[in-house]
Amino acid sequence: MSLAAPARLSSSARTERAPGAPAPTPARTERASGTPGRIAAGRLVVWCVSIAGLLMVAAVARAQPPRAVADPGLAEASRALAAGDAERAFVLGTDYLKRHPGDVRSQVLLVRVHLERDEWDDAYRMADRAARAHPADVDVLYYLGLVTRRLAADQFQRLARMAPDSARLHQLQAEMLEAQERRADAEHEYAAALEARPDLLDALLGLGKLKRIRLACEEAIGLYDKAESVRPTFDAAYGLGVCHSYLQNDDMASKKFEQAVQRNPSAAVAWAGLGTSLVKLRRTAEGIAKLQRAIALEPGMYDAHYMLGMAYQASGDAVRAQDAFRRAEQLRGGR
């Protein structure tokens, strides 16, 4: 390696100095001009440094372990599955998973292999294992949902074959129809379930809710009362509170909402219903406390903020009333 010598300076450049500056000494003049001996020494230093750097890089390279060769097993398993050879894909994927325990890609591939082989139970076990180890993996969750949906459908069909007119079958059909927003058909199926088994709690609560939603509150109250006689639940107490409130029976509504919050203290809707009923009964201070509890549990509840504004207004606290109304408007506007 060579180093180009600096350009030679002219005599005028070597001796030029600022006005008033002291004349350069011989030593300074020698450093400014750059003698041949010093240039050679500089080249030698640069060469030595370069050689030392190369030796250091070589030493580091020798000290590093060789890079591991990528394991081709998973790629081969994927190609086998794509080619329709599920058996080979299973063997390769299983071997790869043994070499790389917990590898999510191989677990997903094995789920797909089981699906290709129509082994739904095995697919579920592998998908469930993968989901426990990788709960946020999108592919794992997709295949777990796919498998569980198929298994649930199989069980439903099995129930339909074993007990085609059973109460549970009608209940399941009602729940599926309700999920599809086909509420009239869902009511019909819930009614069929109760005809087969009049004390079926889930059907009583389900039909009661559908009737409450369409404000057939007298019918809903009868269903909820019957459900309470089977077993007291939050759903029945809350539904009764809503229905009695709609029918302007605020004293009974407050009692039912009180039961609801006792059964589920974290239910903000029940606290809001209780607070509203108490305000309507002119028990304003109590109502404000309950509404504040609802808002603490669910700050984005529009109804609770609005009713709190009404309660503050009834108590003569105009400033807090306006704050509550303003927040309610913000929530209604999506801000």
Summary of the structure (lengths in Angstrom):
residues: 335
radius of gyration: 40.4
end to end distance: 69.7
largest distance: 119.9
contacts: 967
relative contact order: 0.03
helix: 76%
strand: 0%
